[in-house]
Amino acid sequence: MSKVDINAKIPNNVDLAGDRRLQRALESWQPKYIKWWEELGPVAYKTSPVYLRTAIAVGQQGWAHFDHVSMPEYRWGIFMADAEPDRKIAFGENMGQDVWQDVPGEYRADLRRLIVVQGDTEPASVEQQRRLCLTAPSLYDMRNLFQVNVEEGRHLWAMVYLLHRYFGRDGRDEADEMLERHSGDPDNPRILGAFNEETPDWLSFFMFTYFTDRDGKYQLASLRESAFDPLSRTCEFMLKEEAHHMFVGASGIARIIHRTLDLMREHDTDQVQPHGGISLELIQKYINFHYSVSLDLFGSETSTNAANFYASGIKGRFQETKRNDDHRLIDVGRKVPEATSNGITEREVTQLAALNETLRDDYTLDCHKGLVRWNRAVAEAGVDFEFGLPYVGFHRQVGTFRDYNVTPDGRIVDDEEWNAGVGRWLPTDADRAHVKSLMVGVTEPGKIAGWIAAPTSGIHQKPFDFEYVKL
């Protein structure tokens, strides 16, 4: 197992001290990062001790340490999973060859672009969520928000290390630019559209961590398969941390549903808004919005770039090595949806051309698992309601559906019918105003806002009334 230098100025297990030029470059980038964090990280409680986990190793057990630490003192570091001996490229034209320990010249631009796009999402989400600490429904939730934030910051460090270590001056410039773009900035926005949307309330935050961070899981898992071994090992460790982010979303939505069902039972009505709750119908609207926005992150149904990345070995599929096919995909076909003025049809393409759609299918199946659990809770409460994912073409801005009005049940409709129904399918201004009205911070240990239920267990075997943030 690789040795972690946890006491270094930049904690790492990549022998940073053995490359003084790289060490100096990253240490010169560090103050720029800290300045960005101070200006665009959480707006409050910046120096409050938070019960955070900090990575101290990369193995399966004992890799994280839990303790109270203020966020400016958090030990952001650079961690790679241990190398897999004799690892071979598992797909594409170079299948069977040794993986790359350095960047092949012919793939340099493509690899750099993939790393930059991934890296750009990490600080973006911190910027989107920076004001949520003011309205945290409990100290437990505030702690989880800050845990997500500091780990997104560490994931930025992971990509910045790769840029500095393997891409020279161009990589250093790209690392600087990731701190110059800002979420929602009209002049210099983040690269991907979903990371320029606001996260104005905690319902949106839980949806973001459930749906959009789940997209991150699938993108990281695809890069985990890369023939570029440093990228693969970096993403493998990032996935370990990413799991908690999706847990925050899944459990947060479940707790809102739990509280809504309690309010429905207590007041004998499904209209819980007057009683300080969030209705099941409104939760469904937020599901529709965040799921559809996240689907766009996978790109168009067919993609020459994705095909080229796969053929070269740069980016694979989710769980590539577990798939039972030739791992080249040139002669294997599949159908993808196609929207036309005559309706929605399908067309046959090669699996190689449809890699984005295949990854989107995998993502959708994973998203559905949460809805199964939430629907079970609704059914057990005796309520006649069922959550669902909208049709893949609903509310899309990328790909074949972008120029069409598609309903949640998969019908193309004209502007008149769309405008008449959109308020039933997506959150309205009034819906968002209601949710915002509930967002009042609760900072007493063991107390929680009235629109969400307390968790069934705390973090790291601590009770819910533990002082997760010392104010």
N, C-alpha and C positions, 0 to 999 in steps of 0.2 A: 504494500500500500504506500502511496506517495506521502511524503512528509509535509505537513502544513506548518509554515512559519507564521504562527498566529500573532506573534509579537512584533512583526515587521510593521513599518509605517503603512504599507499596503499588505495586509495579510494575504498569503498565497501559498499554493502548492505547485508552482510552476518554476521554482528556482529563480525568482526575480533577481535575487542578489548575485546570481551568476552572470547576469547580463547588465552591466552597469549603465550602458547607454540606454537600454530599454527602461531600466529602473528610473533613471533621471527624467526620461520623457514622460513616464506615467506620473511621477511625483510632481512634474510641472503641470500636468493636466488636473491633478487632484484639487488644487485651490480653485480652479475654474468650476469644477463639479460642486465643491462646497458652496461657492458663491451662488451657483444655480439653485442648489437645495435651499439656501437661506432665502432666496428671492421668490422661488416658485414651488417650494415644497409646502408642507402643511402650514397654514396661516397662524396656528396657535399651538400652545403646549409644546413649543419647540425644545425647551430644556427640561420638561417634566420627565421624571424617570418612568419608563414604560417597560412592562414585562415582555421583553422581546426574546426571540430565539436568534442566535447568531451561529452561523456555520463555523465549525472548528475542525471538521474532517470531511471526508468524502465517501466513507464506507456506508454500509447498510444500517449499522447500529451506532448510536452515540455520536452522530455527526453534528448535532446541534446542542448548544448550551443556552439555557433559559435563565434570565436574570433581569432585574430592573436596570435600564440604561437609558440615558437621554439620547435622542436621535442624532444630534451632532457628534456624539461620541460612539455611535454605532460602528462596528468594525466591518465596513464594506471591504470586500476582498475579491480575489481572483481564484476560482476553484474549478478544476477539471476532474472528471471521473478518472479513475485509474485506467491506463491503457490496456486494451485487450490484446494479449500476445498473438502474433501472427494473424492479425485481422486482415481480411480480404474484402475487396469491393464486392458488394452483394447484388449489383444490378447494373444494367446499362451496357454500353459497348466495351467498357473496361472491366466487366465482371470477372472475378477470379484473380485479378492482379492485386498486388499489395496496396493498401490504402496509402494516401499521401501524407507525409509529415510536413511538407511545405506546399506552397501554392504553385501548381503548374501554370506556366505563363499563359497558355491558351485559355485558361479558365479564370484568370485573375480578375477581370472586370465583372464577370457574373458572380463570383464568390463575394467580391467586395460589395456589390449591390445587395445581395441577399442579407449579408451581415448588417449593412447600414439600415435596411428596411426593418429588420428584426430589432436592432438596437434602438431605432427611433421610436418604437412603440413603448419602450420601457419608461423613459422620462415623461412621455406624453400622458400616460395614465396617472402618474403622480400629479401632474399639472391639472388634469381633469378633476381630481379628487381633493384638491388642496383645501377647500373650504368645508368639507364634510365633518371635520373634527368639531366644528362649532355646534353641530346638531346631532351628535352621536346619541343614539337611544340609550346607551349604557356605557360604563367604562369597559366592559367586556368587548363591546363592538368598537369602541374607540381604539382599544388595543389591537384588534384585528385589522382595522384600517391602517394603523401605523405599521403593523407587520407587513401587510401587502406593500405599502409604500417603500419601506426600506429595502425589501427584497426586489422590487422593481428597479430601485436604484442599483442594487448589486448586479442585477441582470444587465443593466447598462454597462457597468464595469466589465462584465464578461465579454461583451461585444467590443468595447473599446480596447481591451487587451489584445484581442485578435487583430483589430485594425492596426494598432501600434506595432505589434510583434511581426506581422506577416505582410503588411502593405505599405511600409515605408512612409514617405512624405504624404502621399495621397491618403493613406489610412489616418495619419495624424490630423490632416485637414478635415476628413470626414468626422472624426471624433469631436473636433471642435464645433463643427456645424450642428451636431446633435444637441448641443447646448444652446445653439442660437435659434433653432426652430422652436416654436411654442404652440401648444394646442390652441386652436381657434384663432391664431394670429392671422389677420387678413393679408398681411404682407409676406409672412414667412411661416406658414402653417406646418403641421406635421404631415408626413408623407401620405398616410392612409386616412381616408375620410372618417372612419369610425373614431379615430383618435383626435378629431377636432370637434366632436360632439360634447356638449356639456354633461357633467354628472352632477346635477343640481340637488339631488336628494338621495336618501338611503335606499329607497326602492330601486332607483336607477343604479346605485352602486351594487346592490346585490344582483341585479340583472346583468350588469357589466361583468362582475366576477364570475357569474355562472355562464353566460353566453360568450362574451368577448375574450375572457381569459381562457375559455375552453378552445376557442380558435387558436390562441397562443399555444395551448397544449399540442394541437395537431400540427401546427407549423414547426414547433420545436422537435416533435417526434419525427417529422419528415427530415429535418436537418440532422437529427441524431443518426440517420442512416448514411450521412454524407461520406464520400470517399476521402474528404479532407478531415483527417482524424482529429486535429485540435478542435475543429468546429463540432464534430460529433461528440467528443468527450465533454465539451463545454455545455452543450445542450442537454446531455444526459443528466448532469448535475442540476441544471436549471429546472428540469422537469420534476426533480425531487422537491424543490421549493414551490413550484407552481401548483402542486396538488393542494396545498393549504388555501391558495387563493380561490380555487373552485369550490372547496369546502365552505368557505365563507359565504359564497353566493348561494350554494344549494341549501345550506342550513338556514341562511338568512331568509330566503323566500319561504322555506318550510315554516319558519317561526311566524312570519307574517300571516300565512294561511291559517296556522293554528290559532292565532289571536283573532282573526276574522271569524273563524268558526265559533269561537267562544262568544264573541259579541253577537253573532247571529242567534245563538242559542239563548243567551242572556236576555236579549231584547225581542226575540221572536220575530225577526225580520232579516231579509237579505240586504237591506239598505242600511249598511253600518256607518256610512259617512257621517250622519248626524251624531253618532256615538263615538266619534274619534277613530274610526277604523278605515281600512282600505278594502273595498268590495272585491269579491272574486272576479267579477267582470272587469274591474279596473286592472287587477293583476294580469288578467289575460291580455289586455291591451298593451301593457308593458312587455309581456312576453313577445307579442307580435312585433313590436318595434325593435327590441334588442336582438331578437333572433334574426330578423330580416337584415338589419344593419350588419350583423356579424357574418351572415352568409356572403355579403359582398366582399369581405376580406379574402375569400378564397379565389377571387378573380372570375374570369369568363369561363364558360362551360368547356371550351377548347382553348388551348394555349400553346403556341409554338415555343415560347420561352420555357414553360414547364416541361414540355417534351424534350427540349434541348438540355435542360438541367438534369433530367432523368437519364437521358442517353449518355451524358458525360460522366454521371456518377456524383454530381454535386448535391442533388436533393432527391431522396427516395419517397416511398409511400409510407403511410402509417403502418408500423409493424411489418416492414418489408420482408424480413427474413422468415416470417411465419406464413407468408402467402404461397400458395401452391400453384405457381405458374412458371413461365420461363424467365421472368424478371428482365425481359427485353421489351415485350408488349407491342412489337411492330406488327405482328400478324394476328393479334387478338382484338376483337371488336367489342363495343358496347354501345348502348343507346344513350343519347343525351337529349334533354328537352329543347324544343325550339318554338319560340313565339312568333306568330305571323298574323297578318291582318285577318286571316281566316280561322284563327284559333291556335291552340297549343298542340303541337305534334311532337314526334321524336325523329331523330335522324341517327344513322349508324356512323360511328367514327372508330378509329383505333383507340385502344386503351391508352396508348402513348399520348395521343392528342387530348384525351379526356382526363388527365391526371387531376386537374383542379376539381372536376365534378366527382371523381372517386373519393377524394379527400373530403369534399363537402358531404357526400353520402355517409362516410364514416362519422363525421362530426354530428350529423343529424341523428343518427342512431344513438350516439352517446347523449345528446341533449334530451332525447326522448326518455331516457332512464329516470331522470329527475321528475318528469311529469307523471310517470307511473307511480312514483312514491307520493307525490302531492295528491294525485287523484285517489290513491288508497286512503289517505287521511280524510279527504272530502267524503268518500263513500262511507267510511266508518262512522262519520258524524251524521249520516243519514241525509245528506244534502244532495239534491239532484242537480249536479253541475260537474262538468269535466273539462279540465284544461287540455289544450291541444296546440301543436305547432302548426302555424299557417303553411299553406302551400309554398313550395320553394320559390315560386315566382312572385310572391306577394311583396310589394313595397321595395322592389329591387332597383338599384341605381347602376348596377354593373352586369354585363352579359346580355343574353338574348331577351330578357324581360324588361330592360331598362326603359324602353320607349312605350311600355304598355301599362294600363291600369289592370292589375290582376288582384282579384279578391282572395281572401284567406282560403276559400274552398276551391280556388284554381280556375276561376272564370275570367276571361278578358272582357272588360266592360268599358262603355264610353265615359267621357268626362262627367256627364250628368249623373249617371248611376254611381260612379266613384265618389263624387262630391257628396251625394246623398248618404252614402254608407260609411265614409272614412271615419266619421266621429264615433261609430260603433266598433271600429277595428283598431284604431290607433288613439293614443292619449290626446285629448283636446287640451286647450289652454285652461279650461275650467278644471279638468282632471289634474293637471300638473299643479294648478293653484291649490287644490284641495290637499294633494300630497305634501306640497311645500308648507301648508298651514300646520301640518302635524309635526314638522321637523323642529322640535324644541329639544335642546341638549339636556341630558340627564347625567350628572357628574357625581352622584352619591353612590358609593359602593353598594351593590345589592339591589339598587333601584333600576327601573326600566320604563321607557315610554309606553303609553297605553295602546299604541298601534301594532306592537310586536310582542311576541311571547319571549320569556327568558329561555336560554338554552338549557338542554337537559343535563349538560355537563360543562365544566369550564375548560380552560387551556392547561395542558401539562399537569393534569390531576388536581388543579386548583378549583375551589368552589366558585360559583357565580359571583358571590359577594366579596371575592378577593379584590384587593386594591390593584387592579391591573395597570392603572395609570395613577401616579401619585401627584395630585394637584395641590 
